[in-house]
Amino acid sequence: MKKKVTLSLDDKVYKNFQRYCEENAIMLSKKVEIIMKNIMEENR
Amino acid sequence: MEVEIIRNEKQFAEWFKFNYKDFGFTKIVRGDIGVCPDFIMEREECEVRVELETFASNFLLHKHSLEDVDEIICLIGDVELGKPVIVAENVKHKIPITVSFKIDEDLLKDAKIEAIKNDSTLSKYIEKLIRGDLK
């Protein structure tokens, strides 16, 4: 199940991330999930 | 007190008190008393009602009325408001942006645990992950 989470991010980091996602046609939330998933798997 | 890097609206108001002449104002008629407009200024012998915002869009978020202001002075002009929006240029600032994501619940739980383990907040932890991924 998906849960809405509100985060407070550095605006430059967010804008770069937003641009990256737009250029690569990826949904921001999906990309955040992928990054988190990769890190969690690395930590296991 | 002059602020080197502005991180919030209060610090922006402090900065403004020392730098209002950059915007063509000659004096502060009425300072910040916690109501909209934040400042009543004087320019060319006319009073100008000024609201300060970090993000211009915060004017809407704070539910201010356009009827109460003549100008909005901001750090980040992210929206048009129907009144002059003046962006304070050459000001060092580090203002966090609030964004919402829809994340898998289990992943979110794991991320919260990792954030605690790293002595961080969830926002800071995810920001670090994003920053690392963009490199």
Backbone of each chain as nested JSON, in Angstrom:
{
  "chains": [
    {"id": "A", "residues": [
      {"number": 1, "name": "MET", "atoms": {"N": [0.824, -1.192, 0.0], "CA": [0.0, 0.0, 0.0], "C": [0.872, 1.262, 0.0]}},
      {"number": 2, "name": "LYS", "atoms": {"N": [0.427, 2.263, -0.729], "CA": [1.193, 3.516, -0.796], "C": [0.773, 4.446, 0.344]}},
      {"number": 3, "name": "LYS", "atoms": {"N": [1.728, 5.186, 0.838], "CA": [1.445, 6.143, 1.899], "C": [2.018, 7.51, 1.505]}},
      {"number": 4, "name": "LYS", "atoms": {"N": [1.223, 8.548, 1.729], "CA": [1.693, 9.891, 1.372], "C": [2.653, 10.393, 2.449]}},
      {"number": 5, "name": "VAL", "atoms": {"N": [3.802, 10.865, 2.005], "CA": [4.766, 11.409, 2.957], "C": [5.181, 12.801, 2.481]}},
      {"number": 6, "name": "THR", "atoms": {"N": [5.188, 13.747, 3.419], "CA": [5.575, 15.12, 3.082], "C": [6.98, 15.375, 3.627]}},
      {"number": 7, "name": "LEU", "atoms": {"N": [7.852, 15.801, 2.72], "CA": [9.254, 15.999, 3.1], "C": [9.675, 17.438, 2.875]}},
      {"number": 8, "name": "SER", "atoms": {"N": [10.652, 17.839, 3.636], "CA": [11.213, 19.184, 3.501], "C": [12.608, 19.029, 2.899]}},
      {"number": 9, "name": "LEU", "atoms": {"N": [12.736, 19.398, 1.614], "CA": [13.993, 19.156, 0.898], "C": [14.652, 20.453, 0.465]}},
      {"number": 10, "name": "ASP", "atoms": {"N": [15.966, 20.408, 0.347], "CA": [16.709, 21.533, -0.205], "C": [16.17, 21.825, -1.605]}},
      {"number": 11, "name": "ASP", "atoms": {"N": [15.854, 23.085, -1.885], "CA": [15.176, 23.388, -3.158], "C": [16.041, 23.089, -4.379]}},
      {"number": 12, "name": "LYS", "atoms": {"N": [17.369, 23.252, -4.244], "CA": [18.248, 22.965, -5.393], "C": [18.286, 21.464, -5.666]}},
      {"number": 13, "name": "VAL", "atoms": {"N": [18.355, 20.678, -4.594], "CA": [18.357, 19.212, -4.75], "C": [17.047, 18.777, -5.398]}},
      {"number": 14, "name": "TYR", "atoms": {"N": [15.94, 19.337, -4.9], "CA": [14.634, 18.954, -5.433], "C": [14.487, 19.346, -6.906]}},
      {"number": 15, "name": "LYS", "atoms": {"N": [14.936, 20.555, -7.245], "CA": [14.801, 21.003, -8.642], "C": [15.641, 20.149, -9.589]}},
      {"number": 16, "name": "ASN", "atoms": {"N": [16.857, 19.794, -9.158], "CA": [17.698, 18.908, -9.979], "C": [17.028, 17.548, -10.151]}},
      {"number": 17, "name": "PHE", "atoms": {"N": [16.464, 17.061, -9.054], "CA": [15.792, 15.76, -9.076], "C": [14.558, 15.805, -9.977]}},
      {"number": 18, "name": "GLN", "atoms": {"N": [13.814, 16.9, -9.86], "CA": [12.609, 17.083, -10.676], "C": [12.982, 17.115, -12.17]}},
      {"number": 19, "name": "ARG", "atoms": {"N": [14.061, 17.855, -12.486], "CA": [14.514, 17.958, -13.88], "C": [14.964, 16.593, -14.398]}},
      {"number": 20, "name": "TYR", "atoms": {"N": [15.697, 15.874, -13.553], "CA": [16.175, 14.54, -13.938], "C": [14.983, 13.633, -14.258]}},
      {"number": 21, "name": "CYS", "atoms": {"N": [13.969, 13.676, -13.402], "CA": [12.788, 12.812, -13.595], "C": [12.014, 13.218, -14.856]}},
      {"number": 22, "name": "GLU", "atoms": {"N": [11.906, 14.522, -15.091], "CA": [11.206, 14.995, -16.298], "C": [11.948, 14.548, -17.556]}},
      {"number": 23, "name": "GLU", "atoms": {"N": [13.269, 14.716, -17.53], "CA": [14.081, 14.353, -18.708], "C": [14.043, 12.857, -18.989]}},
      {"number": 24, "name": "ASN", "atoms": {"N": [13.862, 12.084, -17.93], "CA": [13.872, 10.625, -18.1], "C": [12.467, 10.014, -17.996]}},
      {"number": 25, "name": "ALA", "atoms": {"N": [11.469, 10.874, -18.025], "CA": [10.06, 10.443, -17.99], "C": [9.781, 9.457, -16.86]}},
      {"number": 26, "name": "ILE", "atoms": {"N": [10.259, 9.81, -15.669], "CA": [10.021, 8.965, -14.49], "C": [9.189, 9.77, -13.497]}},
      {"number": 27, "name": "MET", "atoms": {"N": [8.239, 9.106, -12.878], "CA": [7.468, 9.784, -11.833], "C": [8.37, 9.994, -10.619]}},
      {"number": 28, "name": "LEU", "atoms": {"N": [8.266, 11.168, -10.015], "CA": [9.142, 11.482, -8.879], "C": [9.01, 10.467, -7.741]}},
      {"number": 29, "name": "SER", "atoms": {"N": [7.764, 10.149, -7.398], "CA": [7.546, 9.205, -6.293], "C": [8.159, 7.848, -6.613]}},
      {"number": 30, "name": "LYS", "atoms": {"N": [7.988, 7.423, -7.877], "CA": [8.514, 6.112, -8.284], "C": [10.033, 6.103, -8.171]}},
      {"number": 31, "name": "LYS", "atoms": {"N": [10.659, 7.207, -8.592], "CA": [12.119, 7.292, -8.544], "C": [12.606, 7.276, -7.09]}},
      {"number": 32, "name": "VAL", "atoms": {"N": [11.888, 7.975, -6.215], "CA": [12.26, 7.965, -4.791], "C": [12.192, 6.533, -4.267]}},
      {"number": 33, "name": "GLU", "atoms": {"N": [11.127, 5.828, -4.649], "CA": [10.976, 4.426, -4.213], "C": [12.145, 3.57, -4.695]}},
      {"number": 34, "name": "ILE", "atoms": {"N": [12.522, 3.756, -5.976], "CA": [13.62, 2.952, -6.548], "C": [14.928, 3.226, -5.797]}},
      {"number": 35, "name": "ILE", "atoms": {"N": [15.185, 4.506, -5.535], "CA": [16.419, 4.869, -4.813], "C": [16.411, 4.225, -3.421]}},
      {"number": 36, "name": "MET", "atoms": {"N": [15.256, 4.337, -2.738], "CA": [15.149, 3.776, -1.388], "C": [15.322, 2.265, -1.409]}},
      {"number": 37, "name": "LYS", "atoms": {"N": [14.675, 1.63, -2.389], "CA": [14.734, 0.174, -2.5], "C": [16.174, -0.291, -2.707]}},
      {"number": 38, "name": "ASN", "atoms": {"N": [16.892, 0.398, -3.607], "CA": [18.296, 0.04, -3.874], "C": [19.15, 0.146, -2.614]}},
      {"number": 39, "name": "ILE", "atoms": {"N": [18.947, 1.227, -1.874], "CA": [19.742, 1.439, -0.65], "C": [19.412, 0.378, 0.399]}},
      {"number": 40, "name": "MET", "atoms": {"N": [18.109, 0.089, 0.543], "CA": [17.696, -0.923, 1.544], "C": [18.301, -2.282, 1.205]}},
      {"number": 41, "name": "GLU", "atoms": {"N": [18.319, -2.591, -0.093], "CA": [18.894, -3.887, -0.505], "C": [20.401, -3.91, -0.259]}},
      {"number": 42, "name": "GLU", "atoms": {"N": [21.057, -2.777, -0.49], "CA": [22.509, -2.688, -0.223], "C": [22.801, -2.88, 1.269]}},
      {"number": 43, "name": "ASN", "atoms": {"N": [21.898, -2.347, 2.082], "CA": [22.106, -2.414, 3.55], "C": [21.838, -3.789, 4.125]}},
      {"number": 44, "name": "ARG", "atoms": {"N": [21.115, -4.637, 3.369], "CA": [20.762, -5.969, 3.884], "C": [21.95, -6.927, 3.823]}}
    ]},
    {"id": "B", "residues": [
      {"number": 1, "name": "MET", "atoms": {"N": [20.996, 43.199, 13.186], "CA": [21.689, 41.949, 12.863], "C": [21.557, 41.646, 11.373]}},
      {"number": 2, "name": "GLU", "atoms": {"N": [22.662, 41.466, 10.697], "CA": [22.614, 41.083, 9.299], "C": [22.752, 39.569, 9.196]}},
      {"number": 3, "name": "VAL", "atoms": {"N": [22.037, 38.976, 8.262], "CA": [22.04, 37.524, 8.123], "C": [22.828, 37.17, 6.864]}},
      {"number": 4, "name": "GLU", "atoms": {"N": [23.766, 36.223, 6.976], "CA": [24.578, 35.866, 5.806], "C": [23.836, 34.924, 4.869]}},
      {"number": 5, "name": "ILE", "atoms": {"N": [23.274, 33.847, 5.447], "CA": [22.484, 32.922, 4.629], "C": [21.083, 32.86, 5.223]}},
      {"number": 6, "name": "ILE", "atoms": {"N": [20.095, 33.199, 4.414], "CA": [18.721, 33.248, 4.897], "C": [18.106, 31.856, 4.813]}},
      {"number": 7, "name": "ARG", "atoms": {"N": [17.534, 31.426, 5.928], "CA": [16.959, 30.085, 5.978], "C": [15.456, 30.1, 6.238]}},
      {"number": 8, "name": "ASN", "atoms": {"N": [14.912, 31.256, 6.594], "CA": [13.474, 31.32, 6.849], "C": [12.98, 32.757, 6.696]}},
      {"number": 9, "name": "GLU", "atoms": {"N": [11.667, 32.918, 6.818], "CA": [11.058, 34.227, 6.581], "C": [11.476, 35.266, 7.635]}},
      {"number": 10, "name": "LYS", "atoms": {"N": [11.682, 34.798, 8.861], "CA": [12.083, 35.717, 9.932], "C": [13.449, 36.33, 9.607]}},
      {"number": 11, "name": "GLN", "atoms": {"N": [14.365, 35.473, 9.143], "CA": [15.696, 35.966, 8.779], "C": [15.619, 36.876, 7.547]}},
      {"number": 12, "name": "PHE", "atoms": {"N": [14.685, 36.558, 6.652], "CA": [14.487, 37.402, 5.466], "C": [14.021, 38.791, 5.89]}},
      {"number": 13, "name": "ALA", "atoms": {"N": [13.125, 38.846, 6.869], "CA": [12.627, 40.137, 7.38], "C": [13.768, 40.931, 8.017]}},
      {"number": 14, "name": "GLU", "atoms": {"N": [14.645, 40.239, 8.759], "CA": [15.818, 40.898, 9.361], "C": [16.715, 41.469, 8.27]}},
      {"number": 15, "name": "TRP", "atoms": {"N": [16.951, 40.655, 7.232], "CA": [17.796, 41.085, 6.11], "C": [17.18, 42.314, 5.433]}},
      {"number": 16, "name": "PHE", "atoms": {"N": [15.867, 42.29, 5.275], "CA": [15.152, 43.36, 4.58], "C": [15.313, 44.704, 5.309]}},
      {"number": 17, "name": "LYS", "atoms": {"N": [15.311, 44.645, 6.646], "CA": [15.438, 45.876, 7.439], "C": [16.732, 46.627, 7.124]}},
      {"number": 18, "name": "PHE", "atoms": {"N": [17.76, 45.868, 6.724], "CA": [19.055, 46.484, 6.415], "C": [19.241, 46.77, 4.92]}},
      {"number": 19, "name": "ASN", "atoms": {"N": [18.381, 46.18, 4.096], "CA": [18.615, 46.243, 2.647], "C": [17.43, 46.798, 1.844]}},
      {"number": 20, "name": "TYR", "atoms": {"N": [16.472, 47.437, 2.541], "CA": [15.259, 47.891, 1.834], "C": [15.553, 48.935, 0.749]}},
      {"number": 21, "name": "LYS", "atoms": {"N": [16.673, 49.639, 0.892], "CA": [16.994, 50.674, -0.114], "C": [17.268, 50.063, -1.485]}},
      {"number": 22, "name": "ASP", "atoms": {"N": [17.672, 48.78, -1.5], "CA": [17.904, 48.075, -2.778], "C": [16.628, 48.019, -3.624]}},
      {"number": 23, "name": "PHE", "atoms": {"N": [15.478, 48.168, -2.963], "CA": [14.198, 48.067, -3.667], "C": [13.58, 49.449, -3.935]}},
      {"number": 24, "name": "GLY", "atoms": {"N": [14.398, 50.474, -3.724], "CA": [13.946, 51.836, -4.008], "C": [13.173, 52.485, -2.884]}},
      {"number": 25, "name": "PHE", "atoms": {"N": [13.11, 51.854, -1.733], "CA": [12.389, 52.448, -0.598], "C": [13.298, 53.444, 0.117]}},
      {"number": 26, "name": "THR", "atoms": {"N": [12.672, 54.459, 0.679], "CA": [13.464, 55.46, 1.401], "C": [13.418, 55.254, 2.915]}},
      {"number": 27, "name": "LYS", "atoms": {"N": [12.315, 54.697, 3.412], "CA": [12.272, 54.409, 4.848], "C": [11.187, 53.381, 5.198]}},
      {"number": 28, "name": "ILE", "atoms": {"N": [11.332, 52.848, 6.406], "CA": [10.319, 51.927, 6.926], "C": [9.297, 52.769, 7.681]}},
      {"number": 29, "name": "VAL", "atoms": {"N": [8.05, 52.736, 7.236], "CA": [6.988, 53.5, 7.912], "C": [6.471, 52.69, 9.105]}},
      {"number": 30, "name": "ARG", "atoms": {"N": [6.265, 51.409, 8.851], "CA": [5.817, 50.502, 9.925], "C": [6.491, 49.142, 9.721]}},
      {"number": 31, "name": "GLY", "atoms": {"N": [7.126, 48.667, 10.796], "CA": [7.842, 47.389, 10.725], "C": [6.92, 46.204, 10.884]}},
      {"number": 32, "name": "ASP", "atoms": {"N": [7.546, 45.047, 11.003], "CA": [6.814, 43.789, 11.1], "C": [6.154, 43.66, 12.473]}},
      {"number": 33, "name": "ILE", "atoms": {"N": [4.822, 43.587, 12.475], "CA": [4.1, 43.394, 13.747], "C": [3.279, 42.107, 13.7]}},
      {"number": 34, "name": "GLY", "atoms": {"N": [3.63, 41.249, 12.766], "CA": [2.982, 39.935, 12.697], "C": [1.662, 39.904, 11.966]}},
      {"number": 35, "name": "VAL", "atoms": {"N": [1.34, 40.983, 11.246], "CA": [0.118, 40.974, 10.437], "C": [0.485, 41.33, 8.991]}},
      {"number": 36, "name": "CYS", "atoms": {"N": [-0.411, 40.985, 8.081], "CA": [-0.205, 41.306, 6.671], "C": [-0.667, 42.74, 6.41]}},
      {"number": 37, "name": "PRO", "atoms": {"N": [0.078, 43.622, 5.811], "CA": [1.401, 43.395, 5.231], "C": [2.509, 43.41, 6.293]}},
      {"number": 38, "name": "ASP", "atoms": {"N": [3.618, 42.744, 5.981], "CA": [4.731, 42.683, 6.931], "C": [5.311, 44.068, 7.19]}},
      {"number": 39, "name": "PHE", "atoms": {"N": [5.449, 44.851, 6.125], "CA": [6.049, 46.176, 6.251], "C": [5.212, 47.202, 5.487]}},
      {"number": 40, "name": "ILE", "atoms": {"N": [5.186, 48.413, 6.024], "CA": [4.69, 49.538, 5.222], "C": [5.914, 50.41, 4.972]}},
      {"number": 41, "name": "MET", "atoms": {"N": [6.227, 50.6, 3.717], "CA": [7.45, 51.292, 3.325], "C": [7.105, 52.619, 2.657]}},
      {"number": 42, "name": "GLU", "atoms": {"N": [8.129, 53.435, 2.467], "CA": [7.927, 54.675, 1.719], "C": [8.829, 54.677, 0.489]}},
      {"number": 43, "name": "ARG", "atoms": {"N": [8.224, 54.982, -0.659], "CA": [8.981, 55.137, -1.914], "C": [8.409, 56.342, -2.638]}},
      {"number": 44, "name": "GLU", "atoms": {"N": [9.273, 57.271, -2.971], "CA": [8.874, 58.506, -3.648], "C": [7.677, 59.165, -2.943]}},
      {"number": 45, "name": "GLU", "atoms": {"N": [7.794, 59.252, -1.622], "CA": [6.801, 59.894, -0.748], "C": [5.435, 59.206, -0.764]}},
      {"number": 46, "name": "CYS", "atoms": {"N": [5.391, 57.982, -1.26], "CA": [4.135, 57.204, -1.222], "C": [4.324, 55.974, -0.345]}},
      {"number": 47, "name": "GLU", "atoms": {"N": [3.274, 55.604, 0.368], "CA": [3.344, 54.393, 1.181], "C": [3.128, 53.16, 0.306]}},
      {"number": 48, "name": "VAL", "atoms": {"N": [3.937, 52.15, 0.553], "CA": [3.845, 50.89, -0.198], "C": [3.721, 49.76, 0.819]}},
      {"number": 49, "name": "ARG", "atoms": {"N": [2.658, 48.962, 0.676], "CA": [2.447, 47.848, 1.601], "C": [3.158, 46.616, 1.032]}},
      {"number": 50, "name": "VAL", "atoms": {"N": [4.085, 46.102, 1.831], "CA": [4.958, 45.022, 1.349], "C": [4.782, 43.762, 2.182]}},
      {"number": 51, "name": "GLU", "atoms": {"N": [4.591, 42.637, 1.491], "CA": [4.58, 41.344, 2.172], "C": [5.833, 40.587, 1.752]}},
      {"number": 52, "name": "LEU", "atoms": {"N": [6.564, 40.085, 2.722], "CA": [7.76, 39.298, 2.431], "C": [7.415, 37.821, 2.484]}},
      {"number": 53, "name": "GLU", "atoms": {"N": [7.906, 37.091, 1.516], "CA": [7.725, 35.634, 1.51], "C": [9.027, 35.0, 1.021]}},
      {"number": 54, "name": "THR", "atoms": {"N": [9.352, 33.831, 1.517], "CA": [10.509, 33.116, 0.973], "C": [10.148, 32.643, -0.444]}},
      {"number": 55, "name": "PHE", "atoms": {"N": [9.117, 31.818, -0.553], "CA": [8.547, 31.447, -1.849], "C": [7.337, 32.359, -2.082]}},
      {"number": 56, "name": "ALA", "atoms": {"N": [7.215, 32.936, -3.29], "CA": [6.051, 33.788, -3.577], "C": [4.744, 33.016, -3.355]}},
      {"number": 57, "name": "SER", "atoms": {"N": [4.77, 31.729, -3.659], "CA": [3.556, 30.907, -3.513], "C": [3.095, 30.789, -2.062]}},
      {"number": 58, "name": "ASN", "atoms": {"N": [3.999, 31.096, -1.114], "CA": [3.59, 31.057, 0.293], "C": [2.536, 32.125, 0.594]}},
      {"number": 59, "name": "PHE", "atoms": {"N": [2.477, 33.157, -0.245], "CA": [1.452, 34.193, -0.075], "C": [0.059, 33.552, -0.134]}},
      {"number": 60, "name": "LEU", "atoms": {"N": [-0.085, 32.605, -1.058], "CA": [-1.366, 31.886, -1.199], "C": [-1.549, 30.9, -0.052]}},
      {"number": 61, "name": "LEU", "atoms": {"N": [-0.452, 30.212, 0.272], "CA": [-0.488, 29.212, 1.34], "C": [-0.88, 29.847, 2.681]}},
      {"number": 62, "name": "HIS", "atoms": {"N": [-0.401, 31.079, 2.89], "CA": [-0.704, 31.787, 4.141], "C": [-2.075, 32.47, 4.097]}},
      {"number": 63, "name": "LYS", "atoms": {"N": [-2.741, 32.322, 2.954], "CA": [-4.103, 32.864, 2.762], "C": [-4.18, 34.375, 2.984]}},
      {"number": 64, "name": "HIS", "atoms": {"N": [-3.153, 35.109, 2.488], "CA": [-3.207, 36.559, 2.555], "C": [-4.134, 37.077, 1.456]}},
      {"number": 65, "name": "SER", "atoms": {"N": [-4.589, 38.309, 1.64], "CA": [-5.439, 38.921, 0.625], "C": [-4.609, 39.898, -0.213]}},
      {"number": 66, "name": "LEU", "atoms": {"N": [-4.786, 39.835, -1.53], "CA": [-4.073, 40.758, -2.425], "C": [-4.486, 42.201, -2.173]}},
      {"number": 67, "name": "GLU", "atoms": {"N": [-5.672, 42.38, -1.611], "CA": [-6.151, 43.737, -1.313], "C": [-5.331, 44.419, -0.215]}},
      {"number": 68, "name": "ASP", "atoms": {"N": [-4.642, 43.614, 0.588], "CA": [-3.88, 44.169, 1.714], "C": [-2.461, 44.578, 1.345]}},
      {"number": 69, "name": "VAL", "atoms": {"N": [-2.028, 44.235, 0.129], "CA": [-0.628, 44.494, -0.228], "C": [-0.509, 45.215, -1.571]}},
      {"number": 70, "name": "ASP", "atoms": {"N": [0.65, 45.893, -1.741], "CA": [0.963, 46.507, -3.034], "C": [2.048, 45.726, -3.759]}},
      {"number": 71, "name": "GLU", "atoms": {"N": [2.958, 45.129, -2.987], "CA": [4.055, 44.371, -3.588], "C": [4.374, 43.164, -2.718]}},
      {"number": 72, "name": "ILE", "atoms": {"N": [4.827, 42.115, -3.37], "CA": [5.314, 40.928, -2.649], "C": [6.801, 40.833, -2.964]}},
      {"number": 73, "name": "ILE", "atoms": {"N": [7.628, 40.819, -1.944], "CA": [9.068, 40.657, -2.159], "C": [9.436, 39.264, -1.663]}},
      {"number": 74, "name": "CYS", "atoms": {"N": [10.091, 38.51, -2.536], "CA": [10.356, 37.106, -2.201], "C": [11.783, 36.714, -2.572]}},
      {"number": 75, "name": "LEU", "atoms": {"N": [12.157, 35.52, -2.138], "CA": [13.468, 34.964, -2.514], "C": [13.333, 34.098, -3.755]}},
      {"number": 76, "name": "ILE", "atoms": {"N": [12.197, 33.42, -3.873], "CA": [11.966, 32.529, -5.011], "C": [10.603, 32.871, -5.616]}},
      {"number": 77, "name": "GLY", "atoms": {"N": [10.622, 33.416, -6.821], "CA": [9.38, 33.827, -7.489], "C": [8.78, 32.652, -8.248]}},
      {"number": 78, "name": "ASP", "atoms": {"N": [8.079, 31.803, -7.546], "CA": [7.576, 30.572, -8.158], "C": [6.128, 30.675, -8.644]}},
      {"number": 79, "name": "VAL", "atoms": {"N": [5.545, 31.88, -8.545], "CA": [4.155, 32.026, -8.984], "C": [3.855, 33.501, -9.289]}},
      {"number": 80, "name": "GLU", "atoms": {"N": [2.914, 33.738, -10.194], "CA": [2.438, 35.102, -10.43], "C": [1.217, 35.32, -9.565]}},
      {"number": 81, "name": "LEU", "atoms": {"N": [1.087, 36.542, -9.025], "CA": [0.027, 36.745, -8.037], "C": [-0.97, 37.851, -8.395]}},
      {"number": 82, "name": "GLY", "atoms": {"N": [-0.747, 38.552, -9.482], "CA": [-1.654, 39.647, -9.831], "C": [-1.266, 40.949, -9.182]}},
      {"number": 83, "name": "LYS", "atoms": {"N": [-0.214, 40.951, -8.411], "CA": [0.423, 42.155, -7.854], "C": [1.921, 41.983, -8.108]}},
      {"number": 84, "name": "PRO", "atoms": {"N": [2.691, 43.067, -8.157], "CA": [4.122, 42.888, -8.432], "C": [4.809, 41.929, -7.458]}},
      {"number": 85, "name": "VAL", "atoms": {"N": [5.487, 40.945, -8.044], "CA": [6.284, 39.999, -7.259], "C": [7.743, 40.318, -7.569]}},
      {"number": 86, "name": "ILE", "atoms": {"N": [8.462, 40.81, -6.563], "CA": [9.855, 41.215, -6.765], "C": [10.768, 40.199, -6.093]}},
      {"number": 87, "name": "VAL", "atoms": {"N": [11.667, 39.646, -6.894], "CA": [12.595, 38.65, -6.349], "C": [13.859, 39.363, -5.869]}},
      {"number": 88, "name": "ALA", "atoms": {"N": [14.203, 39.14, -4.617], "CA": [15.433, 39.719, -4.057], "C": [16.609, 38.944, -4.647]}},
      {"number": 89, "name": "GLU", "atoms": {"N": [17.334, 39.612, -5.543], "CA": [18.47, 38.957, -6.202], "C": [19.709, 39.075, -5.314]}},
      {"number": 90, "name": "ASN", "atoms": {"N": [20.697, 38.277, -5.625], "CA": [21.991, 38.324, -4.925], "C": [21.872, 38.155, -3.41]}},
      {"number": 91, "name": "VAL", "atoms": {"N": [20.907, 37.378, -2.986], "CA": [20.763, 37.074, -1.562], "C": [21.075, 35.591, -1.4]}},
      {"number": 92, "name": "LYS", "atoms": {"N": [21.986, 35.302, -0.489], "CA": [22.291, 33.887, -0.252], "C": [21.172, 33.302, 0.601]}},
      {"number": 93, "name": "HIS", "atoms": {"N": [20.581, 32.236, 0.118], "CA": [19.522, 31.607, 0.908], "C": [19.535, 30.097, 0.745]}},
      {"number": 94, "name": "LYS", "atoms": {"N": [18.998, 29.452, 1.73], "CA": [18.881, 28.0, 1.708], "C": [17.516, 27.68, 2.316]}},
      {"number": 95, "name": "ILE", "atoms": {"N": [16.519, 27.696, 1.457], "CA": [15.143, 27.528, 1.919], "C": [14.658, 26.134, 1.518]}},
      {"number": 96, "name": "PRO", "atoms": {"N": [14.281, 25.312, 2.477], "CA": [13.772, 23.995, 2.093], "C": [12.404, 24.084, 1.42]}},
      {"number": 97, "name": "ILE", "atoms": {"N": [12.168, 23.183, 0.499], "CA": [10.884, 23.138, -0.202], "C": [10.091, 21.942, 0.342]}},
      {"number": 98, "name": "THR", "atoms": {"N": [8.79, 22.132, 0.51], "CA": [7.958, 21.05, 1.049], "C": [7.286, 20.313, -0.099]}},
      {"number": 99, "name": "VAL", "atoms": {"N": [7.552, 19.017, -0.196], "CA": [6.976, 18.223, -1.287], "C": [6.402, 16.923, -0.739]}},
      {"number": 100, "name": "SER", "atoms": {"N": [5.4, 16.419, -1.434], "CA": [4.77, 15.158, -1.012], "C": [5.029, 14.069, -2.04]}},
      {"number": 101, "name": "PHE", "atoms": {"N": [5.289, 12.872, -1.539], "CA": [5.487, 11.708, -2.396], "C": [4.559, 10.601, -1.904]}},
      {"number": 102, "name": "LYS", "atoms": {"N": [4.195, 9.694, -2.824], "CA": [3.447, 8.492, -2.416], "C": [4.414, 7.324, -2.477]}},
      {"number": 103, "name": "ILE", "atoms": {"N": [4.698, 6.776, -1.311], "CA": [5.746, 5.76, -1.186], "C": [5.14, 4.469, -0.613]}},
      {"number": 104, "name": "ASP", "atoms": {"N": [5.68, 3.353, -1.08], "CA": [5.267, 2.054, -0.553], "C": [5.441, 2.055, 0.979]}},
      {"number": 105, "name": "GLU", "atoms": {"N": [4.41, 1.626, 1.669], "CA": [4.381, 1.709, 3.131], "C": [5.555, 0.982, 3.796]}},
      {"number": 106, "name": "ASP", "atoms": {"N": [5.868, -0.237, 3.275], "CA": [6.959, -1.027, 3.875], "C": [8.312, -0.341, 3.677]}},
      {"number": 107, "name": "LEU", "atoms": {"N": [8.488, 0.213, 2.461], "CA": [9.739, 0.934, 2.173], "C": [9.892, 2.144, 3.087]}},
      {"number": 108, "name": "LEU", "atoms": {"N": [8.768, 2.803, 3.294], "CA": [8.769, 3.992, 4.146], "C": [9.151, 3.638, 5.585]}},
      {"number": 109, "name": "LYS", "atoms": {"N": [8.618, 2.524, 6.054], "CA": [8.956, 2.075, 7.417], "C": [10.451, 1.823, 7.525]}},
      {"number": 110, "name": "ASP", "atoms": {"N": [11.006, 1.118, 6.507], "CA": [12.45, 0.831, 6.503], "C": [13.267, 2.118, 6.467]}},
      {"number": 111, "name": "ALA", "atoms": {"N": [12.806, 3.077, 5.649], "CA": [13.538, 4.347, 5.523], "C": [13.531, 5.103, 6.849]}},
      {"number": 112, "name": "LYS", "atoms": {"N": [12.395, 5.046, 7.551], "CA": [12.313, 5.734, 8.852], "C": [13.306, 5.117, 9.832]}},
      {"number": 113, "name": "ILE", "atoms": {"N": [13.392, 3.787, 9.811], "CA": [14.34, 3.082, 10.699], "C": [15.775, 3.486, 10.345]}},
      {"number": 114, "name": "GLU", "atoms": {"N": [16.083, 3.495, 9.037], "CA": [17.433, 3.879, 8.594], "C": [17.753, 5.312, 8.981]}},
      {"number": 115, "name": "ALA", "atoms": {"N": [16.756, 6.198, 8.855], "CA": [16.968, 7.603, 9.219], "C": [17.33, 7.711, 10.698]}},
      {"number": 116, "name": "ILE", "atoms": {"N": [16.614, 6.958, 11.54], "CA": [16.899, 6.979, 12.987], "C": [18.299, 6.433, 13.253]}},
      {"number": 117, "name": "LYS", "atoms": {"N": [18.631, 5.315, 12.565], "CA": [19.965, 4.706, 12.734], "C": [21.068, 5.696, 12.363]}},
      {"number": 118, "name": "ASN", "atoms": {"N": [20.785, 6.537, 11.354], "CA": [21.764, 7.525, 10.884], "C": [21.638, 8.856, 11.614]}},
      {"number": 119, "name": "ASP", "atoms": {"N": [20.87, 8.833, 12.708], "CA": [20.691, 10.035, 13.516], "C": [20.224, 11.221, 12.656]}},
      {"number": 120, "name": "SER", "atoms": {"N": [19.252, 10.942, 11.789], "CA": [18.789, 11.952, 10.846], "C": [17.26, 12.0, 10.852]}},
      {"number": 121, "name": "THR", "atoms": {"N": [16.721, 13.01, 10.187], "CA": [15.271, 13.037, 9.986], "C": [14.987, 12.309, 8.665]}},
      {"number": 122, "name": "LEU", "atoms": {"N": [13.736, 11.934, 8.465], "CA": [13.373, 11.241, 7.22], "C": [13.667, 12.146, 6.016]}},
      {"number": 123, "name": "SER", "atoms": {"N": [13.341, 13.433, 6.149], "CA": [13.591, 14.37, 5.049], "C": [15.071, 14.427, 4.7]}},
      {"number": 124, "name": "LYS", "atoms": {"N": [15.895, 14.605, 5.72], "CA": [17.349, 14.72, 5.494], "C": [17.9, 13.42, 4.913]}},
      {"number": 125, "name": "TYR", "atoms": {"N": [17.388, 12.299, 5.414], "CA": [17.865, 10.996, 4.953], "C": [17.526, 10.799, 3.472]}},
      {"number": 126, "name": "ILE", "atoms": {"N": [16.277, 11.082, 3.092], "CA": [15.869, 10.9, 1.691], "C": [16.577, 11.93, 0.798]}},
      {"number": 127, "name": "GLU", "atoms": {"N": [16.757, 13.134, 1.31], "CA": [17.492, 14.154, 0.534], "C": [18.91, 13.661, 0.223]}},
      {"number": 128, "name": "LYS", "atoms": {"N": [19.532, 13.039, 1.23], "CA": [20.888, 12.509, 1.049], "C": [20.893, 11.408, -0.015]}},
      {"number": 129, "name": "LEU", "atoms": {"N": [19.878, 10.543, 0.018], "CA": [19.773, 9.461, -0.979], "C": [19.617, 10.047, -2.383]}},
      {"number": 130, "name": "ILE", "atoms": {"N": [18.738, 11.044, -2.506], "CA": [18.498, 11.672, -3.819], "C": [19.784, 12.336, -4.307]}},
      {"number": 131, "name": "ARG", "atoms": {"N": [20.428, 13.077, -3.401], "CA": [21.674, 13.782, -3.745], "C": [22.726, 12.783, -4.247]}},
      {"number": 132, "name": "GLY", "atoms": {"N": [22.845, 11.67, -3.543], "CA": [23.807, 10.63, -3.922], "C": [23.463, 10.002, -5.248]}},
      {"number": 133, "name": "ASP", "atoms": {"N": [22.183, 9.803, -5.501], "CA": [21.745, 9.158, -6.748], "C": [21.97, 10.068, -7.947]}},
      {"number": 134, "name": "LEU", "atoms": {"N": [21.883, 11.377, -7.746], "CA": [22.038, 12.317, -8.865], "C": [23.493, 12.509, -9.278]}},
      {"number": 135, "name": "LYS", "atoms": {"N": [24.418, 12.08, -8.418], "CA": [25.855, 12.273, -8.722], "C": [26.29, 11.45, -9.916]}}
    ]}
  ]
}
